[in-house]
Amino acid sequence: MERRKIEIMDTTLRDGEQTSGVSFSISEKLTITQLLLEELLVDRIEIASARVSEGEFQAVKAVMNWAKTNGYTDRIEVLTFVDNGVSIDWMLQAGVKVQNLLTKGSLNHLTHQLKKTPEQHFAEIRHVIGLAASHDISTNVYLEDWSNGMRNSPEYVFQYLDFLTSQNVERILLPDTLGILTPGETFKFIRALQDKYPGIHFDFHAHNDYDLGTANVLEAVKAGISGLHLTVNGMGERAGNAAMASAVAVINDFAPEVEIRLKESSIYTVSKLVETFSGVRIPSNKPIVGDNVFTQTAGIHADGDNKNNLYFNDLLPERFGRKRQYALGKTSGKANIEKNLQELGLKLNDADLKKVTQRVIELGDKKETVTKEDLPYIISDVLDSSLYEEKVIVESYVLTNAMGLRPSATISVVIDGEKFEENAQGDGQFDAFMNALTSVYTKKKRSLPKLIDYAVRIAPGSNSDALCETIITWETDQKVFITRGLDSDQTVCAIKATQKMLNII
C-alpha cells in the first residue's frame, strides 16, 4: 500500500525568530533557507512576517532573489494580515508568491480583539484572497487560536471553514497558538475536520507550552493531517514550537503509514548552525540534537553495548549524522574505558585497565571533567606510578600568589615516616614549592636532581576546566629521567610529578 505523504513546513525563520532575543541577519536567513531546502529537504519554509521592518524586507528580497534563480519561489511563504492589501503590496515588492494569511480561528479572538462579526471578518478575508489571486499570489490561511476555538466555539470554527472551503485557498493552517491541546484533543479535533471536509489540505502548527508538542504532532499525523509546521531546535515564542528533530524521528519510527522526505542525517548539522546563528544554546539533554543524548555514562550500559548492543534503541546516532560516546567519570566501568581506548587505538591488560578505571573514578568523584583525549595522559600517569614504591609523600601544602608580594609555599613532606615542614618564597608558586623542598632535603643532607625541562599540555580541543599533564625532565649525575603529573590544576600537576621524582631517587 502506498504511504500517505505529509508536507513539512519549517517556520524557524518566522515563528522561531520570535524566540526572545533572536534576530537573524540577512546572510543568516539566506544561509538557513538554503540549508533547509537543499540539505534538510523540507517541503516549504515560512521566512518572515510582512510589514515588520526594513531589515526584514531586505532579508526577504535577498531570499526571494536566490529562490527565483534556483526554482524555489513556490516553496517560500510569508505571514500576512487582513489589512486591505497592504501586506500584498509588501509581498509584490519583495517578490514573494505565497501568503499565509493570519485570521481569527476563535470567536473569543474575533469578538474581543477585532470587535467584528464573523460576516464582517469573512468579507474582508474574501477581498484579500481575491486581491492576492489577481497578483498571482497563492493563499494559505491561518486560523489563529484555532485550538481554543475548537474547545470553546466550535460552531464558529465550522461556520468559518464552511466559508473558507469555498474560497481560492491552497491550505488551511491549524495552529495551537497557546500550546493548550492534549494529544487526545489534537486527534479528536483534527479527525472531526478531516471527516467533515475530506480532500481539504490541513496543516497542524503545534506549540510546546505543556511539553506536548511532539506528542500532539504524532496524534495529528494519526488523525490524517496533510502538513506539519516545525522549527529547528524547537525555537519559538514562550516554550517554543514542536521541534523538527523530535517530530521527524517520531514520525519515521511510529507512523509507518506516512512518508516524509526530510533527510534525517542532515538534522544535526542544521541544528548546530541555527544554534550558532541564533545564540540560543541547545540543552545538552535535548532529544536527538543535545550533546549528551547519545552518551552512555553508566558502566553497565557500556558493558551491555559490548554484549549484543543491549542498551541500543531505534534512535541510532548515525541516523542523525552523530556518533555514540561513552562518558568518563565516577560511574565509569571498565567497559566505558575500553570503548574509549578502542577509538584511540589503545589496549591495556586487565590489571592496568583496572588501575586506569580507578583513577578515572577518583577524578570523577572530584567533579573533574575527563575526556577521551585525557586517557593517554591518565594511562601514563597511572602506569608510571607502578615503577616505584612511595617512600616520600607530599602530605600538604599552601601556595600563595598575591599582587605586589613574592609567591610563597608552605609544605609538609613525609620521608620514610619522618615529617618535615618548610616555608620559602620563589619567582612563582612552583619555584617557591621547590625552594621549600630543597630546604627539607638540605636538612636530610641530600640533594635534589636538576630540573632541565618543564612542559604543560592539555588534550586538544579541551576547555579551561580540562585535565592537564605536566612533564618534567630531571637530571642527576647518573641519568636523565622524566616524571608526569596529572590534575586539573597546573601547579598541582607539577607537584605530583615532583613527588614521583622524589620516590624514584
C-alpha positions in Angstrom: 0.0 0.0 0.0 1.3 3.5 -0.9 2.1 5.6 2.1 0.4 8.9 2.6 2.8 11.9 2.1 3.0 14.7 4.6 4.5 18.1 3.9 6.9 19.5 6.4 6.9 23.3 6.6 9.7 24.9 8.6 9.0 28.2 10.4 12.3 28.7 12.2 12.9 32.0 10.3 9.4 33.4 11.1 7.9 31.8 14.3 11.3 30.6 15.5 12.6 34.1 15.3 10.0 35.2 17.9 12.2 33.4 20.4 13.2 36.1 22.9 16.4 37.9 21.9 16.7 36.2 18.5 17.1 38.2 15.2 18.7 36.7 12.1 20.7 38.8 9.8 20.1 38.8 6.0 23.0 36.5 5.3 22.0 34.2 8.1 18.4 34.0 6.8 19.7 33.2 3.4 22.1 30.5 4.6 19.5 28.8 6.8 17.0 28.9 3.9 19.5 27.2 1.6 20.2 24.5 4.1 16.6 23.8 4.9 15.6 23.4 1.3 18.7 21.9 -0.3 20.3 19.9 2.6 17.4 19.1 5.0 14.9 18.8 2.1 11.9 20.4 3.9 8.9 20.9 1.6 8.2 24.6 2.4 9.6 27.3 4.6 8.0 30.4 6.2 10.7 33.0 6.4 9.1 36.2 7.7 6.1 38.4 8.6 5.1 41.1 6.2 5.5 44.8 7.2 7.7 44.0 10.2 10.8 46.2 9.4 13.1 47.4 6.7 15.7 44.8 7.6 13.1 42.0 7.3 12.1 43.3 3.9 15.7 43.3 2.7 16.2 39.8 4.0 13.1 38.5 2.2 14.2 40.2 -1.0 17.6 38.5 -0.8 16.0 35.1 -0.1 13.5 35.5 -3.0 16.2 36.6 -5.4 18.0 33.3 -4.6 14.8 31.3 -4.7 13.8 32.7 -8.1 17.2 31.7 -9.6 17.0 28.2 -8.1 13.4 27.3 -8.6 12.1 27.6 -5.1 9.7 30.5 -5.4 6.5 28.5 -4.7 8.1 26.9 -1.6 8.8 30.1 0.4 6.0 31.7 2.4 5.4 34.8 4.4 2.9 35.6 7.1 0.4 38.3 6.1 -2.5 40.2 7.6 -6.1 41.1 6.8 -5.1 44.7 6.0 -6.9 45.6 2.8 -4.0 44.8 0.6 -1.1 46.4 2.5 0.6 43.1 3.0 0.0 42.2 -0.6 1.8 45.3 -1.8 4.7 44.4 0.6 4.9 40.9 -1.0 4.9 42.2 -4.5 7.8 44.5 -3.7 9.7 41.6 -2.0 8.9 39.1 -4.8 7.1 36.6 -2.5 4.4 34.4 -4.2 2.8 32.6 -1.3 1.0 34.2 1.6 0.0 32.6 4.9 -2.9 34.9 5.9 -3.5 35.4 9.6 -7.1 35.3 10.5 -9.2 34.6 13.7 -9.9 30.9 14.5 -11.8 31.5 17.7 -14.9 33.6 18.4 -13.1 34.9 21.5 -10.3 36.5 19.5 -12.7 37.8 16.8 -15.0 39.4 19.3 -12.6 40.9 21.8 -9.6 41.7 19.6 -11.1 42.7 16.2 -14.5 43.6 17.6 -16.2 42.3 14.4 -18.9 39.8 13.5 -18.0 36.7 11.6 -19.7 38.0 8.5 -17.5 41.2 8.5 -14.3 39.2 9.0 -15.2 36.8 6.2 -15.9 39.6 3.8 -12.5 41.2 4.5 -10.8 37.8 4.1 -12.6 37.2 0.7 -11.3 40.6 -0.5 -7.7 39.8 0.5 -7.8 36.4 -1.1 -9.2 37.8 -4.3 -6.6 40.6 -4.4 -3.8 38.1 -3.9 -5.1 35.9 -6.8 -5.2 38.9 -9.1 -1.5 39.3 -8.5 -0.7 35.6 -9.0 -0.1 35.1 -5.2 -1.4 31.9 -3.7 -3.0 31.8 -0.3 -2.9 29.6 2.8 -5.0 30.7 5.8 -4.0 30.5 9.5 -6.9 30.1 11.9 -5.2 31.9 14.9 -6.3 30.4 18.3 -8.0 27.5 16.4 -7.4 25.1 19.4 -9.3 27.4 21.8 -11.9 27.8 19.0 -12.5 24.1 18.9 -12.7 23.9 22.6 -15.0 26.9 23.3 -16.7 27.9 20.0 -16.7 25.0 17.6 -19.8 26.3 15.8 -17.8 29.4 14.8 -14.9 27.3 13.6 -17.2 25.2 11.4 -19.0 28.3 10.1 -15.7 29.8 9.2 -14.5 26.6 7.5 -17.7 26.3 5.5 -16.9 29.7 4.1 -13.2 29.1 3.7 -13.5 25.9 1.8 -15.5 27.8 -0.9 -12.6 30.2 -1.4 -9.5 30.1 -3.6 -7.3 28.7 -0.8 -4.4 26.2 -1.1 -4.1 25.1 2.5 -5.8 25.7 5.9 -3.4 26.1 8.8 -4.5 25.0 12.2 -2.3 26.5 15.0 -2.4 25.5 18.7 -1.5 29.1 19.2 -1.2 29.0 23.0 0.0 25.4 23.2 -3.0 24.2 25.2 -4.0 21.0 23.4 -3.7 17.5 24.8 -2.8 14.6 22.5 -6.4 13.3 22.8 -7.9 16.7 21.8 -5.5 17.1 18.9 -6.6 13.7 17.4 -10.3 14.4 18.1 -10.4 17.9 16.6 -8.3 17.2 13.5 -10.2 14.0 12.8 -13.5 15.9 13.1 -12.3 18.4 10.4 -10.9 15.6 8.2 -14.3 13.8 8.3 -16.3 17.0 7.6 -14.0 18.4 4.9 -12.4 15.4 3.0 -9.9 16.4 0.4 -9.0 19.8 2.1 -5.3 20.2 2.9 -4.9 20.9 6.6 -1.6 21.8 8.3 -1.1 21.5 12.1 1.1 24.0 13.9 2.0 22.9 17.4 3.4 24.9 20.3 5.1 23.4 23.3 3.8 25.1 26.4 2.9 21.9 28.2 5.9 20.0 26.6 3.3 18.1 24.5 4.3 19.5 21.0 5.8 16.2 19.7 3.0 14.1 21.1 0.5 16.4 19.5 2.3 16.2 16.2 2.1 12.4 16.3 -1.7 12.5 17.0 -2.2 15.0 14.2 -0.5 12.5 11.8 -2.7 9.7 13.0 -5.8 11.8 12.6 -4.9 12.4 8.9 -3.2 15.8 8.8 -1.6 16.8 5.4 1.1 19.0 6.7 3.1 20.0 9.8 4.8 23.2 10.9 8.1 22.6 12.8 11.1 24.7 13.9 14.8 23.7 14.2 15.7 23.1 17.9 12.0 23.9 18.8 12.6 27.6 18.7 9.7 29.9 19.1 7.8 32.2 21.4 7.4 31.2 25.1 8.2 27.5 25.4 8.7 27.2 21.6 7.3 25.2 18.8 7.3 21.4 18.1 10.9 20.6 17.4 11.9 19.4 14.0 14.3 16.7 15.1 12.0 15.0 17.6 8.9 15.2 15.4 10.7 13.7 12.4 12.2 10.8 14.5 8.8 10.1 16.0 7.0 10.1 12.6 9.6 7.9 11.0 9.5 5.3 13.8 5.9 5.4 15.0 3.8 6.4 11.9 4.7 3.8 9.2 1.6 4.7 7.2 3.0 8.1 6.2 6.0 9.3 4.3 8.1 12.5 4.8 11.0 13.3 2.5 13.1 15.1 5.1 16.8 14.0 5.3 17.4 12.8 8.9 21.2 12.7 8.5 21.3 16.5 8.0 19.3 17.4 11.1 22.2 17.7 13.4 24.3 19.9 11.0 21.4 22.3 10.5 20.6 22.3 14.2 24.1 23.3 15.2 24.2 26.1 12.6 20.9 27.5 13.9 22.3 27.3 17.4 25.3 29.4 16.3 23.3 32.0 14.4 20.6 32.4 17.0 22.8 32.3 20.1 20.3 30.0 21.8 22.1 27.1 23.2 20.7 23.6 22.7 20.2 21.9 26.1 22.7 19.0 26.4 19.8 16.6 27.1 17.6 17.8 24.2 16.4 14.7 22.2 18.3 13.9 19.0 20.5 17.1 18.9 21.7 17.6 22.6 25.4 17.0 23.3 24.7 14.2 25.8 21.8 12.2 24.3 24.0 9.6 22.6 26.4 9.4 25.5 26.4 6.3 27.8 27.6 7.2 31.3 26.9 4.1 33.4 29.5 1.4 33.1 26.8 -1.3 33.0 25.4 0.3 29.8 28.8 0.3 28.1 29.1 -3.4 29.1 25.7 -4.1 27.7 26.6 -2.4 24.4 29.6 -4.8 24.2 27.2 -7.7 24.6 24.8 -7.6 21.7 24.0 -3.8 21.9 21.7 -4.4 24.9 21.2 -0.6 25.5 20.6 0.5 21.9 17.2 1.6 20.7 16.0 2.7 17.3 17.4 6.2 17.8 20.8 5.2 16.5 23.0 8.3 16.4 24.2 7.5 12.9 20.7 8.3 11.6 21.2 11.9 12.5 24.9 12.3 11.5 26.1 11.6 15.0 28.2 9.0 16.9 27.7 7.2 20.2 30.0 8.2 23.0 30.9 6.7 26.4 31.4 9.2 29.2 34.3 9.0 31.6 33.6 9.8 35.3 32.7 8.4 38.6 30.1 6.0 37.2 32.5 4.6 34.6 33.3 0.9 34.5 36.0 -1.0 32.6 33.7 -1.2 29.6 33.5 2.6 29.3 37.2 2.9 29.4 37.6 0.1 26.8 35.2 1.7 24.4 37.2 5.0 24.5 40.5 3.2 24.3 39.3 1.3 21.2 38.6 4.7 19.5 42.2 5.8 20.4 43.6 2.5 19.1 44.9 1.5 22.5 44.6 -1.7 24.5 45.5 -2.5 28.1 45.8 -5.7 30.1 43.2 -6.4 32.8 45.5 -5.2 35.7 46.4 -1.9 34.0 42.8 -1.4 32.9 41.6 -1.8 36.5 44.1 0.9 37.6 43.1 3.3 34.9 39.4 2.8 35.7 40.0 3.5 39.4 41.9 6.7 38.6 39.1 7.9 36.3 36.5 7.2 39.0 38.7 9.2 41.5 38.8 12.1 39.2 35.1 12.0 38.5 34.5 12.0 42.3 36.3 15.3 42.4 33.9 16.6 39.7 36.8 16.9 37.3 35.9 16.6 33.6 37.5 13.6 32.0 37.5 13.2 28.2 38.6 10.5 25.8 41.6 12.7 24.9 42.7 12.7 28.5 43.1 8.9 28.6 46.6 8.7 27.3 47.8 11.1 30.0 45.9 9.2 32.7 47.4 5.9 31.5 51.0 7.3 31.6 50.3 8.8 35.0 48.9 5.6 36.5 51.3 3.2 34.9 54.4 5.3 35.8 53.3 5.0 39.5 53.9 1.3 39.4 57.6 1.7 38.8 58.5 2.8 42.4 57.5 2.4 46.0 56.1 5.5 47.6 58.5 6.4 50.4 58.1 10.1 50.1 54.7 11.8 50.3 54.0 15.5 49.9 51.4 15.5 52.7 50.1 19.0 52.4 51.0 22.4 51.0 49.8 26.0 50.9 50.6 28.1 47.9 50.1 31.9 47.8 50.3 34.3 44.9 49.4 38.0 45.7 49.8 41.2 43.8 53.0 43.0 44.9 54.3 40.1 47.0 56.6 37.3 46.1 54.8 33.9 45.7 55.4 31.6 48.7 54.8 28.0 49.7 54.5 26.2 53.0 54.9 22.4 52.7 54.7 19.3 54.8 56.7 16.3 53.5 56.9 12.8 55.0 60.2 11.0 54.2 60.5 7.4 55.4 57.9 8.2 58.1 59.6 11.4 59.3 57.7 14.6 58.8 59.3 17.9 57.7 57.7 21.3 57.3 59.3 24.3 55.5 58.3 27.7 54.1 60.0 29.5 51.2 59.5 32.2 48.6 60.2 32.0 44.8 59.6 33.5 41.4 56.4 31.5 41.1 54.3 29.1 43.1 56.1 26.0 41.8 59.5 27.7 42.3 58.6 28.5 45.9 57.5 24.9 46.4 60.8 23.7 45.0 62.8 26.1 47.3 60.9 24.8 50.3 61.5 21.2 49.2 65.2 22.0 48.8 65.4 23.2 52.4 63.9 19.9 53.5 66.4 17.9 51.6 69.3 20.1 52.8 68.3 19.1 56.4 68.4 15.5 55.3 71.9 16.2 53.8 70.6 15.1 50.4 70.5 17.0 47.1 67.7 17.1 44.5 68.1 16.5 40.8 68.3 19.4 38.5 65.1 20.4 36.6 66.1 20.7 33.0 62.8 20.8 31.1 59.2 21.5 32.1 56.2 21.2 29.8 52.5 21.5 30.3 49.8 20.4 27.9 46.1 19.7 27.8 44.2 17.4 25.4 43.5 19.0 22.0 40.0 20.7 21.9 39.8 20.9 25.7 38.5 23.8 27.7 39.9 25.7 30.7 38.5 23.1 33.1 40.1 20.1 31.5 42.8 17.9 32.9 46.4 19.0 32.1 49.6 17.0 32.2 52.9 18.4 33.4 56.0 16.6 32.1 59.2 17.4 34.0 62.7 16.3 32.9 65.2 15.8 35.7 69.0 15.3 35.6 71.2 13.6 38.2 74.9 12.7 38.0 73.9 9.2 36.8 70.9 9.8 34.5 68.2 11.9 32.9 64.6 10.9 33.5 61.0 12.1 33.1 58.1 12.2 35.5 54.5 13.2 34.8 51.7 14.7 36.9 48.0 14.8 36.0 45.4 17.2 37.5 43.0 20.0 36.5 45.4 22.5 38.2 48.7 23.2 36.5 50.8 23.7 39.7 49.3 20.6 41.4 50.3 18.6 38.2 53.9 19.8 38.7 53.8 18.8 42.4 52.5 15.4 41.6 55.3 15.0 39.0 57.8 16.1 41.6 56.6 13.6 44.2 57.2 10.8 41.7 60.7 12.1 41.2 61.3 12.1 44.9 60.3 8.5 45.1 62.4 7.5 42.1 65.6 9.0 43.5 
